Amino acid sequence: MLYSSRFTSTEQAGAVFPMDSDLLEPYEKLIGIEILGKRVEVPENNRLLRCFQYLSLRSISYGDFCWNGDCTNCQVWYHMEGQTAAQDRVVLSCRVQVMEGMVITRVNRCVELDGINRESPEPETRRGHAAHELQAPDSSSFIEENQN
């Protein structure tokens, strides 16, 4: 099955659900890579920075990245499975295609990946507002304060 570029994934109870997006190149399958010691699956046929965005949509989308190779904020160090860290290559993740078996050993401090090198945001933060900010003010207290 070929997934169009309209799909990214959201995890919920271990299942992967598509959601609309034009961020990714078309892909047929997810491939395994390792990021800072954690094994993850990302869409094939995509630039590594887009795969980071697939894993951590908010932090990468709002991160300080140029997306065209002019800055070094998306810089990563990687080698392939079977190699050692001594064989690490330094690349810009916006310029390198993801490959099955990549082992990413170091990332620039600007690359913040939820659940990998950054704690996942609280559920209310993901919606953009804390629950208490969504409650309407009590109008009776306003009336009492302004009756004088």
C-alpha positions as MATLAB code, in Angstrom:
seq = 'MLYSSRFTSTEQAGAVFPMDSDLLEPYEKLIGIEILGKRVEVPENNRLLRCFQYLSLRSISYGDFCWNGDCTNCQVWYHMEGQTAAQDRVVLSCRVQVMEGMVITRVNRCVELDGINRESPEPETRRGHAAHELQAPDSSSFIEENQN';
ca = [
       0.000    0.000    0.000;
       1.368    3.418   -0.961;
       0.747    6.166    1.567;
       0.420    9.587    0.029;
       2.151   12.667    1.326;
      -1.131   13.531    3.023;
      -0.381   11.210    5.920;
       1.648   11.436    9.087;
       0.996    9.367   12.162;
      -0.266    9.884   15.634;
       0.212    7.139   18.195;
      -2.645    6.176   20.453;
      -2.492    3.038   22.567;
       0.141    1.545   20.283;
      -1.838    2.001   17.069;
      -0.868    4.331   14.254;
      -3.559    6.608   12.862;
      -3.111    8.801    9.776;
      -3.864   12.495    9.884;
      -3.927   15.015    7.045;
      -0.587   16.546    6.143;
       1.409   17.541    3.114;
       4.674   17.255    5.032;
       5.865   13.833    3.912;
       6.903   12.360    0.605;
       4.876    9.294   -0.458;
       5.977    6.096    1.271;
       4.999    2.440    1.333;
       6.329    1.411    4.712;
       7.914    2.477    7.949;
      11.588    1.678    8.447;
      13.558    1.185   11.655;
      16.213    3.615   12.843;
      17.774    4.312   16.234;
      17.874    7.795   17.740;
      19.967    8.349   20.870;
      19.538    4.718   21.884;
      15.788    4.525   21.200;
      14.453    2.377   18.351;
      11.739    4.117   16.271;
       9.954    3.633   12.963;
       9.733    6.413   10.393;
       8.434    6.712    6.813;
      10.849    5.647    4.075;
      11.659    7.997    1.153;
      11.829   11.105    3.341;
      14.491   13.489    4.569;
      15.607   12.794    8.113;
      14.294   16.140    9.416;
      10.830   15.284    8.034;
      11.075   11.959    9.868;
      11.878   13.873   13.051;
       8.768   15.949   12.384;
       6.776   12.721   11.931;
       7.931   11.671   15.413;
       7.567   15.044   17.114;
       5.320   17.282   15.044;
       5.042   20.290   17.346;
       8.632   20.695   18.532;
      10.144   20.233   15.070;
       7.530   22.332   13.246;
       8.152   25.246   15.603;
      11.891   24.618   15.909;
      14.560   27.003   14.663;
      15.239   25.287   11.316;
      15.751   26.822    7.867;
      14.794   23.518    6.112;
      17.169   24.233    3.210;
      20.701   23.583    4.471;
      21.691   27.168    5.300;
      21.861   26.723    9.076;
      23.328   23.844   11.068;
      20.512   23.615   13.606;
      19.393   20.208   12.279;
      22.891   18.692   12.362;
      23.154   15.057   13.478;
      25.883   12.448   13.870;
      25.094    8.962   12.608;
      26.496    5.658   11.444;
      24.859    2.543   10.068;
      24.064   -0.620   12.035;
      27.184   -2.769   12.285;
      29.476    0.254   12.415;
      30.851    2.009   15.488;
      30.481    5.568   16.751;
      34.051    6.147   15.560;
      32.611    5.921   12.038;
      29.987    8.614   12.662;
      29.253   11.013    9.837;
      28.057   14.563   10.443;
      25.122   15.593    8.226;
      22.292   18.084    8.054;
      19.076   16.158    8.626;
      17.216   18.431    6.187;
      19.544   17.234    3.417;
      19.967   13.499    4.047;
      17.479   10.786    3.108;
      16.538    8.431    5.940;
      17.963    4.915    5.565;
      16.935    1.698    7.271;
      19.458    0.916   10.001;
      20.606    4.469   10.709;
      21.986    4.888   14.229;
      21.840    8.533   15.263;
      24.247    9.045   18.146;
      24.110   12.808   18.610;
      21.793   15.668   17.600;
      22.117   19.437   17.650;
      20.523   20.982   20.742;
      17.790   22.496   18.517;
      16.509   19.021   17.605;
      14.026   18.247   20.390;
      12.191   14.956   19.955;
       9.320   14.143   22.303;
      10.020   11.013   24.305;
      13.614   10.792   23.086;
      15.586   13.822   24.228;
      12.621   15.872   25.414;
       9.771   14.963   27.735;
       6.416   14.695   26.019;
       4.205   17.709   26.721;
       1.315   17.348   29.147;
      -2.013   16.483   27.458;
      -3.501   19.937   28.089;
      -0.385   21.576   26.658;
      -0.762   19.558   23.457;
      -4.191   21.118   22.954;
      -2.671   24.555   23.354;
      -4.441   25.569   26.575;
      -4.435   24.344   30.132;
      -7.830   23.058   31.253;
      -8.320   25.930   33.727;
      -7.827   28.507   30.950;
     -10.790   27.091   29.050;
     -13.315   27.631   31.858;
     -15.632   30.624   31.591;
     -15.329   33.122   34.451;
     -18.029   33.095   37.103;
     -20.273   36.044   36.178;
     -21.839   36.293   39.665;
     -18.517   37.317   41.229;
     -18.092   40.003   38.542;
     -21.565   41.419   39.263;
     -20.967   41.474   43.037;
     -17.630   43.286   42.626;
     -19.124   45.987   40.382;
     -22.394   46.739   42.255;
     -20.825   49.512   44.357;
];
